[in-house]
Amino acid sequence: MNWYGKLNKYFPVEEMKSKKHMEMLLEEKGDVYFKDESSTHVLMYAEFETFIFIDYLWVSSKTRGQGIGHKLIEKLKARKKPIILEVEPVDYDDTDTEKRLHFYHREGFTHAQSIGYNRRSLATNQETPMEILYWSPNDDSEEVIFDQMKQMYVDIHTYRDEEIYGKSYQLAEEVLSYDENRNSKDILQGLKKSKPEKS
């Protein structure tokens, strides 16, 4: 199975970019958008001047627990820039969502509770609320992370969207919001104390 097939099988349809979209990013934004893959992992990420965005991280179920995910995150942390990613809130019918949160919690990520993020999927036409996690070597504020998310959304998520999908994603202002008083509990603090296997 190729790298796209692995991601497509693992991630929900509403979170997946089309293969064409990702190939165009790799080809036309090759100075920003990258693929790091082996037989046991696929990491898709964008590296900007001031931050890194993890688009997709997949580790083979056969090799989970061997520290592959940890090594990939450490490699990104070595660039000394904030690292941002989107996650689904915990869905107890899907144990992978909780495992993913445990993994990022262990890697030192923080939940950006002031940032609201809700976009309509072009694949399903359903609204998909997501949460933002980030790691920062310099304790950047959530406001800084919010500005970086907006840049990523425009440059990566909506890149040539009308041409690729036949319709456009919503504008960043409609999808992302910043509110220090947002009523959001820390999704990482609610995790069970049991120690899950490593990714």
FIBABA-501643 format. One record per residue: x, y, z negated of N, C-alpha, C in turn; residue in one letter; chain. Coordinates in steps of 0.02 Angstrom, whole numbers. Layout:
<torvexs>
+--------+--------+--------+--------+--------+--------+--------+--------+--------+----+----+
|   n_xx |   n_yy |   n_zz |  ca_xx |  ca_yy |  ca_zz |   c_xx |   c_yy |   c_zz | aa | ch |
+--------+--------+--------+--------+--------+--------+--------+--------+--------+----+----+
|      X |      Y |      Z |      X |      Y |      Z |      X |      Y |      Z |  a |  A |
...
+--------+--------+--------+--------+--------+--------+--------+--------+--------+----+----+
</torvexs>
This chain:
<torvexs>
+--------+--------+--------+--------+--------+--------+--------+--------+--------+----+----+
|   n_xx |   n_yy |   n_zz |  ca_xx |  ca_yy |  ca_zz |   c_xx |   c_yy |   c_zz | aa | ch |
+--------+--------+--------+--------+--------+--------+--------+--------+--------+----+----+
|     42 |    -60 |      0 |      0 |      0 |      0 |     44 |     62 |      0 |  m |  A |
|     28 |    111 |     43 |     69 |    171 |     45 |     55 |    218 |    -14 |  n |  A |
|     95 |    270 |    -18 |     89 |    316 |    -76 |     20 |    346 |    -81 |  w |  A |
|    -12 |    363 |    -25 |    -78 |    393 |    -30 |   -130 |    342 |    -53 |  y |  A |
|   -124 |    281 |    -29 |   -170 |    228 |    -50 |   -167 |    217 |   -125 |  g |  A |
|   -107 |    219 |   -153 |    -99 |    209 |   -226 |   -135 |    265 |   -264 |  k |  A |
|   -124 |    326 |   -243 |   -157 |    383 |   -277 |   -233 |    380 |   -269 |  l |  A |
|   -254 |    364 |   -208 |   -326 |    363 |   -192 |   -363 |    310 |   -232 |  n |  A |
|   -329 |    255 |   -246 |   -360 |    200 |   -284 |   -365 |    218 |   -358 |  k |  A |
|   -317 |    257 |   -381 |   -313 |    272 |   -453 |   -353 |    334 |   -474 |  y |  A |
|   -352 |    387 |   -433 |   -385 |    450 |   -453 |   -456 |    454 |   -426 |  f |  A |
|   -501 |    486 |   -464 |   -570 |    494 |   -441 |   -574 |    533 |   -376 |  p |  A |
|   -623 |    517 |   -334 |   -629 |    548 |   -268 |   -633 |    623 |   -272 |  v |  A |
|   -666 |    650 |   -325 |   -674 |    723 |   -329 |   -607 |    758 |   -345 |  e |  A |
|   -557 |    721 |   -367 |   -492 |    751 |   -382 |   -442 |    743 |   -325 |  e |  A |
|   -459 |    701 |   -277 |   -410 |    686 |   -224 |   -412 |    737 |   -167 |  m |  A |
|   -353 |    759 |   -146 |   -347 |    795 |    -83 |   -348 |    742 |    -27 |  k |  A |
|   -364 |    764 |     33 |   -362 |    717 |     90 |   -288 |    704 |    106 |  s |  A |
|   -277 |    648 |    141 |   -208 |    631 |    161 |   -180 |    686 |    207 |  k |  A |
|   -223 |    712 |    251 |   -202 |    765 |    297 |   -179 |    827 |    258 |  k |  A |
|   -217 |    845 |    207 |   -200 |    903 |    165 |   -131 |    894 |    134 |  h |  A |
|   -120 |    835 |    104 |    -57 |    824 |     70 |      2 |    819 |    119 |  m |  A |
|    -10 |    789 |    177 |     43 |    785 |    227 |     60 |    855 |    254 |  e |  A |
|     10 |    897 |    262 |     22 |    966 |    284 |     62 |   1005 |    232 |  m |  A |
|     45 |    995 |    169 |     83 |   1028 |    116 |    156 |   1006 |    117 |  l |  A |
|    167 |    941 |    123 |    235 |    914 |    125 |    274 |    941 |    185 |  l |  A |
|    240 |    947 |    241 |    273 |    968 |    302 |    281 |   1044 |    307 |  e |  A |
|    227 |   1079 |    291 |    227 |   1152 |    302 |    248 |   1192 |    241 |  e |  A |
|    242 |   1161 |    183 |    264 |   1195 |    121 |    318 |   1152 |     87 |  k |  A |
|    361 |   1124 |    128 |    413 |   1078 |    103 |    463 |   1110 |     56 |  g |  A |
|    464 |   1177 |     54 |    508 |   1211 |      7 |    476 |   1217 |    -62 |  d |  A |
|    411 |   1200 |    -67 |    374 |   1207 |   -130 |    342 |   1141 |   -152 |  v |  A |
|    315 |   1103 |   -104 |    276 |   1043 |   -120 |    318 |    981 |   -107 |  y |  A |
|    321 |    936 |   -157 |    367 |    879 |   -153 |    333 |    813 |   -171 |  f |  A |
|    361 |    760 |   -143 |    340 |    691 |   -160 |    401 |    654 |   -186 |  k |  A |
|    394 |    624 |   -245 |    446 |    583 |   -275 |    415 |    514 |   -283 |  d |  A |
|    440 |    464 |   -247 |    407 |    398 |   -251 |    457 |    341 |   -252 |  e |  A |
|    435 |    286 |   -281 |    471 |    222 |   -279 |    417 |    168 |   -276 |  s |  A |
|    437 |    106 |   -281 |    387 |     52 |   -280 |    343 |     54 |   -343 |  s |  A |
|    366 |     88 |   -395 |    329 |     88 |   -459 |    297 |    155 |   -477 |  t |  A |
|    309 |    207 |   -438 |    278 |    272 |   -456 |    268 |    316 |   -394 |  h |  A |
|    222 |    363 |   -402 |    214 |    418 |   -354 |    203 |    482 |   -394 |  v |  A |
|    245 |    532 |   -382 |    238 |    597 |   -414 |    234 |    649 |   -359 |  l |  A |
|    178 |    686 |   -358 |    169 |    741 |   -311 |    169 |    805 |   -353 |  m |  A |
|    213 |    853 |   -336 |    216 |    914 |   -376 |    236 |    974 |   -333 |  y |  A |
|    219 |   1032 |   -359 |    239 |   1095 |   -326 |    285 |   1132 |   -374 |  a |  A |
|    341 |   1154 |   -347 |    388 |   1193 |   -388 |    392 |   1264 |   -361 |  e |  A |
|    369 |   1311 |   -402 |    373 |   1382 |   -385 |    432 |   1413 |   -422 |  f |  A |
|    443 |   1476 |   -409 |    501 |   1509 |   -440 |    497 |   1508 |   -517 |  e |  A |
|    436 |   1516 |   -543 |    430 |   1523 |   -617 |    395 |   1465 |   -651 |  t |  A |
|    370 |   1415 |   -614 |    335 |   1359 |   -646 |    331 |   1299 |   -599 |  f |  A |
|    311 |   1242 |   -629 |    301 |   1180 |   -591 |    229 |   1157 |   -603 |  i |  A |
|    197 |   1134 |   -551 |    130 |   1106 |   -557 |    131 |   1032 |   -537 |  f |  A |
|    109 |    989 |   -582 |    104 |    917 |   -566 |     36 |    906 |   -535 |  i |  A |
|     35 |    887 |   -472 |    -27 |    875 |   -436 |    -53 |    805 |   -451 |  d |  A |
|    -11 |    755 |   -443 |    -30 |    685 |   -458 |     30 |    648 |   -486 |  y |  A |
|     18 |    607 |   -537 |     69 |    562 |   -563 |     38 |    493 |   -571 |  l |  A |
|     65 |    444 |   -535 |     41 |    375 |   -539 |    101 |    330 |   -556 |  w |  A |
|     90 |    287 |   -605 |    140 |    236 |   -622 |    105 |    168 |   -617 |  v |  A |
|    138 |    121 |   -584 |    109 |     55 |   -575 |     90 |     23 |   -642 |  s |  A |
|     31 |     -6 |   -646 |      9 |    -38 |   -709 |     57 |    -94 |   -730 |  s |  A |
|     91 |   -124 |   -682 |    138 |   -179 |   -698 |    200 |   -154 |   -734 |  k |  A |
|    215 |    -90 |   -724 |    277 |    -64 |   -755 |    264 |    -12 |   -809 |  t |  A |
|    200 |     -2 |   -828 |    186 |     46 |   -882 |    216 |     19 |   -947 |  r |  A |
|    240 |     66 |   -987 |    272 |     45 |  -1050 |    347 |     41 |  -1043 |  g |  A |
|    373 |     53 |   -983 |    445 |     49 |   -972 |    479 |    118 |   -970 |  q |  A |
|    440 |    169 |   -984 |    469 |    237 |   -989 |    478 |    272 |   -923 |  g |  A |
|    446 |    247 |   -869 |    454 |    279 |   -803 |    424 |    349 |   -804 |  i |  A |
|    362 |    355 |   -829 |    329 |    420 |   -832 |    369 |    470 |   -873 |  g |  A |
|    396 |    446 |   -930 |    437 |    489 |   -974 |    498 |    516 |   -936 |  h |  A |
|    532 |    473 |   -899 |    592 |    494 |   -862 |    574 |    546 |   -808 |  k |  A |
|    517 |    537 |   -775 |    495 |    585 |   -724 |    481 |    653 |   -755 |  l |  A |
|    447 |    653 |   -812 |    432 |    717 |   -846 |    496 |    750 |   -870 |  i |  A |
|    543 |    710 |   -897 |    606 |    737 |   -921 |    645 |    771 |   -864 |  e |  A |
|    642 |    740 |   -804 |    676 |    768 |   -746 |    647 |    837 |   -729 |  k |  A |
|    580 |    844 |   -735 |    549 |    909 |   -722 |    565 |    959 |   -777 |  l |  A |
|    564 |    936 |   -840 |    580 |    980 |   -896 |    650 |   1009 |   -890 |  k |  A |
|    695 |    971 |   -860 |    765 |    994 |   -853 |    771 |   1056 |   -811 |  a |  A |
|    718 |   1072 |   -772 |    719 |   1133 |   -730 |    706 |   1196 |   -772 |  r |  A |
|    687 |   1185 |   -834 |    677 |   1241 |   -882 |    624 |   1291 |   -860 |  k |  A |
|    568 |   1264 |   -833 |    511 |   1306 |   -813 |    448 |   1276 |   -846 |  k |  A |
|    396 |   1317 |   -856 |    333 |   1288 |   -880 |    308 |   1235 |   -830 |  p |  A |
|    277 |   1183 |   -857 |    248 |   1130 |   -815 |    173 |   1130 |   -830 |  i |  A |
|    133 |   1133 |   -777 |     60 |   1137 |   -784 |     27 |   1078 |   -748 |  i |  A |
|    -28 |   1054 |   -775 |    -66 |   1003 |   -740 |   -139 |   1006 |   -761 |  l |  A |
|   -181 |    973 |   -721 |   -253 |    970 |   -735 |   -270 |    900 |   -759 |  e |  A |
|   -314 |    895 |   -808 |   -337 |    829 |   -831 |   -413 |    830 |   -840 |  v |  A |
|   -442 |    770 |   -835 |   -513 |    764 |   -850 |   -520 |    761 |   -926 |  e |  A |
|   -574 |    787 |   -953 |   -588 |    775 |  -1024 |   -595 |    699 |  -1035 |  p |  A |
|   -587 |    676 |  -1096 |   -590 |    604 |  -1109 |   -658 |    576 |  -1090 |  v |  A |
|   -656 |    523 |  -1051 |   -716 |    486 |  -1032 |   -708 |    417 |  -1062 |  d |  A |
|   -749 |    401 |  -1112 |   -738 |    338 |  -1148 |   -758 |    277 |  -1107 |  y |  A |
|   -790 |    288 |  -1049 |   -804 |    233 |  -1004 |   -744 |    219 |   -959 |  d |  A |
|   -697 |    266 |   -959 |   -637 |    258 |   -918 |   -576 |    265 |   -964 |  d |  A |
|   -549 |    208 |   -985 |   -495 |    209 |  -1035 |   -432 |    245 |  -1009 |  t |  A |
|   -425 |    250 |   -943 |   -365 |    283 |   -917 |   -363 |    357 |   -935 |  d |  A |
|   -421 |    389 |   -941 |   -420 |    461 |   -957 |   -389 |    471 |  -1026 |  t |  A |
|   -406 |    428 |  -1074 |   -377 |    436 |  -1141 |   -303 |    419 |  -1141 |  e |  A |
|   -284 |    367 |  -1103 |   -212 |    349 |  -1099 |   -172 |    406 |  -1070 |  k |  A |
|   -200 |    439 |  -1018 |   -164 |    496 |   -988 |   -153 |    552 |  -1039 |  r |  A |
|   -206 |    567 |  -1078 |   -200 |    619 |  -1129 |   -149 |    600 |  -1182 |  l |  A |
|   -149 |    538 |  -1203 |    -99 |    514 |  -1252 |    -29 |    524 |  -1225 |  h |  A |
|    -20 |    507 |  -1162 |     46 |    512 |  -1131 |     70 |    585 |  -1131 |  f |  A |
|     29 |    631 |  -1109 |     50 |    701 |  -1106 |     58 |    731 |  -1176 |  y |  A |
|     18 |    708 |  -1223 |     24 |    730 |  -1292 |     93 |    710 |  -1319 |  h |  A |
|    113 |    648 |  -1306 |    179 |    625 |  -1328 |    236 |    662 |  -1295 |  r |  A |
|    223 |    685 |  -1234 |    275 |    721 |  -1197 |    278 |    795 |  -1217 |  e |  A |
|    237 |    815 |  -1266 |    242 |    883 |  -1293 |    200 |    935 |  -1258 |  g |  A |
|    150 |    913 |  -1220 |    106 |    961 |  -1185 |     55 |    990 |  -1232 |  f |  A |
|     31 |   1049 |  -1215 |    -19 |   1086 |  -1254 |    -81 |   1095 |  -1212 |  t |  A |
|   -139 |   1095 |  -1244 |   -202 |   1108 |  -1209 |   -214 |   1183 |  -1206 |  h |  A |
|   -222 |   1210 |  -1146 |   -236 |   1282 |  -1137 |   -310 |   1294 |  -1149 |  a |  A |
|   -327 |   1307 |  -1211 |   -398 |   1312 |  -1231 |   -432 |   1375 |  -1206 |  q |  A |
|   -392 |   1426 |  -1187 |   -422 |   1489 |  -1163 |   -439 |   1487 |  -1089 |  s |  A |
|   -416 |   1435 |  -1054 |   -425 |   1433 |   -981 |   -483 |   1388 |   -962 |  i |  A |
|   -533 |   1417 |   -930 |   -589 |   1378 |   -904 |   -574 |   1360 |   -831 |  g |  A |
|   -591 |   1298 |   -812 |   -575 |   1276 |   -744 |   -630 |   1229 |   -719 |  y |  A |
|   -667 |   1252 |   -670 |   -724 |   1213 |   -646 |   -733 |   1225 |   -572 |  n |  A |
|   -715 |   1176 |   -531 |   -722 |   1186 |   -459 |   -767 |   1133 |   -429 |  r |  A |
|   -798 |   1152 |   -375 |   -843 |   1106 |   -339 |   -802 |   1063 |   -292 |  r |  A |
|   -812 |    998 |   -295 |   -776 |    952 |   -251 |   -805 |    957 |   -181 |  s |  A |
|   -761 |    963 |   -131 |   -785 |    963 |    -62 |   -807 |    893 |    -41 |  l |  A |
|   -780 |    842 |    -76 |   -796 |    772 |    -58 |   -865 |    753 |    -84 |  a |  A |
|   -883 |    776 |   -145 |   -946 |    754 |   -175 |   -997 |    811 |   -184 |  t |  A |
|   -973 |    873 |   -176 |  -1014 |    933 |   -187 |  -1036 |    940 |   -260 |  n |  A |
|  -1003 |    903 |   -304 |  -1017 |    907 |   -376 |   -966 |    952 |   -410 |  q |  A |
|   -989 |    988 |   -461 |   -942 |   1028 |   -501 |   -901 |    982 |   -544 |  e |  A |
|   -836 |    996 |   -547 |   -790 |    952 |   -584 |   -753 |    994 |   -636 |  t |  A |
|   -778 |    994 |   -699 |   -741 |   1032 |   -750 |   -677 |    994 |   -770 |  p |  A |
|   -623 |   1030 |   -773 |   -558 |   1001 |   -791 |   -528 |   1044 |   -846 |  m |  A |
|   -478 |   1015 |   -880 |   -442 |   1053 |   -931 |   -369 |   1060 |   -908 |  e |  A |
|   -337 |   1112 |   -932 |   -267 |   1126 |   -912 |   -221 |   1109 |   -971 |  i |  A |
|   -170 |   1069 |   -956 |   -117 |   1055 |  -1004 |    -53 |   1088 |   -979 |  l |  A |
|    -10 |   1108 |  -1025 |     53 |   1138 |  -1004 |    107 |   1125 |  -1055 |  y |  A |
|    168 |   1126 |  -1031 |    228 |   1123 |  -1072 |    270 |   1183 |  -1053 |  w |  A |
|    295 |   1218 |  -1104 |    335 |   1278 |  -1089 |    398 |   1279 |  -1131 |  s |  A |
|    456 |   1287 |  -1100 |    519 |   1290 |  -1139 |    525 |   1355 |  -1178 |  p |  A |
|    486 |   1406 |  -1158 |    493 |   1472 |  -1190 |    430 |   1495 |  -1225 |  n |  A |
|    386 |   1447 |  -1241 |    323 |   1464 |  -1275 |    284 |   1518 |  -1238 |  d |  A |
|    277 |   1510 |  -1172 |    237 |   1558 |  -1134 |    166 |   1559 |  -1159 |  d |  A |
|    134 |   1618 |  -1152 |     65 |   1625 |  -1175 |     18 |   1591 |  -1125 |  s |  A |
|    -43 |   1577 |  -1147 |    -92 |   1547 |  -1102 |   -111 |   1595 |  -1047 |  e |  A |
|   -103 |   1660 |  -1059 |   -117 |   1710 |  -1007 |    -68 |   1702 |   -949 |  e |  A |
|     -5 |   1690 |   -965 |     47 |   1678 |   -914 |     30 |   1615 |   -875 |  v |  A |
|     11 |   1562 |   -911 |     -7 |   1498 |   -879 |    -68 |   1508 |   -833 |  i |  A |
|   -115 |   1549 |   -855 |   -175 |   1564 |   -815 |   -156 |   1596 |   -748 |  f |  A |
|   -110 |   1645 |   -750 |    -88 |   1678 |   -689 |    -53 |   1629 |   -642 |  d |  A |
|    -14 |   1584 |   -671 |     21 |   1534 |   -631 |    -29 |   1484 |   -600 |  q |  A |
|    -80 |   1466 |   -638 |   -132 |   1421 |   -611 |   -167 |   1453 |   -551 |  m |  A |
|   -181 |   1518 |   -556 |   -214 |   1553 |   -500 |   -170 |   1550 |   -438 |  k |  A |
|   -105 |   1562 |   -447 |    -59 |   1560 |   -390 |    -59 |   1490 |   -359 |  q |  A |
|    -55 |   1439 |   -401 |    -54 |   1370 |   -377 |   -118 |   1354 |   -340 |  m |  A |
|   -175 |   1374 |   -367 |   -240 |   1358 |   -338 |   -244 |   1385 |   -266 |  y |  A |
|   -221 |   1447 |   -257 |   -223 |   1478 |   -191 |   -172 |   1446 |   -143 |  v |  A |
|   -111 |   1436 |   -167 |    -57 |   1411 |   -124 |    -61 |   1336 |   -109 |  d |  A |
|    -89 |   1297 |   -155 |    -88 |   1224 |   -146 |   -158 |   1196 |   -135 |  i |  A |
|   -203 |   1206 |   -183 |   -269 |   1174 |   -179 |   -310 |   1199 |   -118 |  h |  A |
|   -306 |   1263 |   -103 |   -348 |   1290 |    -50 |   -310 |   1300 |     15 |  t |  A |
|   -250 |   1273 |     19 |   -208 |   1283 |     79 |   -243 |   1256 |    141 |  y |  A |
|   -257 |   1300 |    189 |   -289 |   1283 |    253 |   -350 |   1238 |    244 |  r |  A |
|   -387 |   1251 |    190 |   -444 |   1207 |    172 |   -499 |   1206 |    225 |  d |  A |
|   -514 |   1264 |    254 |   -569 |   1265 |    303 |   -550 |   1224 |    365 |  e |  A |
|   -487 |   1230 |    385 |   -463 |   1192 |    443 |   -464 |   1116 |    429 |  e |  A |
|   -445 |   1097 |    368 |   -439 |   1026 |    350 |   -507 |    995 |    336 |  i |  A |
|   -549 |   1029 |    297 |   -612 |   1000 |    273 |   -674 |   1026 |    310 |  y |  A |
|   -665 |   1078 |    350 |   -723 |   1106 |    384 |   -761 |   1155 |    341 |  g |  A |
|   -739 |   1166 |    279 |   -769 |   1215 |    234 |   -716 |   1235 |    183 |  k |  A |
|   -729 |   1290 |    149 |   -680 |   1318 |    102 |   -697 |   1301 |     30 |  s |  A |
|   -645 |   1295 |    -11 |   -655 |   1291 |    -83 |   -676 |   1360 |   -108 |  y |  A |
|   -701 |   1362 |   -169 |   -720 |   1426 |   -200 |   -657 |   1468 |   -211 |  q |  A |
|   -666 |   1533 |   -219 |   -611 |   1578 |   -234 |   -584 |   1563 |   -304 |  l |  A |
|   -521 |   1579 |   -315 |   -490 |   1566 |   -380 |   -529 |   1600 |   -437 |  a |  A |
|   -556 |   1660 |   -423 |   -593 |   1698 |   -475 |   -657 |   1662 |   -496 |  e |  A |
|   -685 |   1622 |   -451 |   -746 |   1585 |   -466 |   -732 |   1520 |   -504 |  e |  A |
|   -672 |   1496 |   -497 |   -654 |   1430 |   -524 |   -618 |   1435 |   -591 |  v |  A |
|   -574 |   1485 |   -596 |   -533 |   1492 |   -656 |   -555 |   1553 |   -696 |  l |  A |
|   -558 |   1544 |   -762 |   -575 |   1600 |   -806 |   -529 |   1599 |   -867 |  s |  A |
|   -519 |   1658 |   -895 |   -477 |   1664 |   -955 |   -516 |   1699 |  -1009 |  y |  A |
|   -522 |   1666 |  -1067 |   -560 |   1694 |  -1122 |   -530 |   1667 |  -1187 |  d |  A |
|   -499 |   1711 |  -1224 |   -466 |   1690 |  -1287 |   -517 |   1663 |  -1337 |  e |  A |
|   -581 |   1682 |  -1329 |   -633 |   1658 |  -1375 |   -674 |   1601 |  -1344 |  n |  A |
|   -648 |   1571 |  -1292 |   -683 |   1515 |  -1259 |   -697 |   1460 |  -1310 |  r |  A |
|   -757 |   1435 |  -1308 |   -777 |   1383 |  -1356 |   -753 |   1315 |  -1331 |  n |  A |
|   -690 |   1300 |  -1346 |   -660 |   1238 |  -1322 |   -617 |   1207 |  -1377 |  s |  A |
|   -632 |   1144 |  -1393 |   -590 |   1111 |  -1443 |   -528 |   1083 |  -1410 |  k |  A |
|   -476 |   1076 |  -1448 |   -412 |   1050 |  -1422 |   -421 |    976 |  -1406 |  d |  A |
|   -420 |    959 |  -1341 |   -433 |    889 |  -1321 |   -376 |    843 |  -1343 |  i |  A |
|   -317 |    870 |  -1357 |   -262 |    828 |  -1378 |   -266 |    811 |  -1453 |  l |  A |
|   -294 |    857 |  -1492 |   -299 |    845 |  -1564 |   -352 |    792 |  -1580 |  q |  A |
|   -399 |    782 |  -1535 |   -453 |    734 |  -1548 |   -434 |    662 |  -1533 |  g |  A |
|   -372 |    650 |  -1513 |   -352 |    582 |  -1495 |   -345 |    538 |  -1556 |  l |  A |
|   -359 |    474 |  -1545 |   -351 |    426 |  -1600 |   -278 |    421 |  -1618 |  k |  A |
|   -265 |    402 |  -1680 |   -196 |    400 |  -1705 |   -158 |    339 |  -1681 |  k |  A |
|   -192 |    289 |  -1654 |   -158 |    228 |  -1633 |   -106 |    245 |  -1580 |  s |  A |
|    -50 |    210 |  -1582 |      4 |    225 |  -1535 |     -6 |    185 |  -1471 |  k |  A |
|    -23 |    219 |  -1416 |    -35 |    183 |  -1353 |     31 |    165 |  -1320 |  p |  A |
|     27 |    123 |  -1269 |     87 |    105 |  -1232 |    111 |    165 |  -1192 |  e |  A |
|    176 |    165 |  -1178 |    205 |    220 |  -1140 |    188 |    212 |  -1066 |  k |  A |
|    188 |    269 |  -1032 |    179 |    267 |   -958 |    246 |    258 |   -926 |  s |  A |
+--------+--------+--------+--------+--------+--------+--------+--------+--------+----+----+
</torvexs>
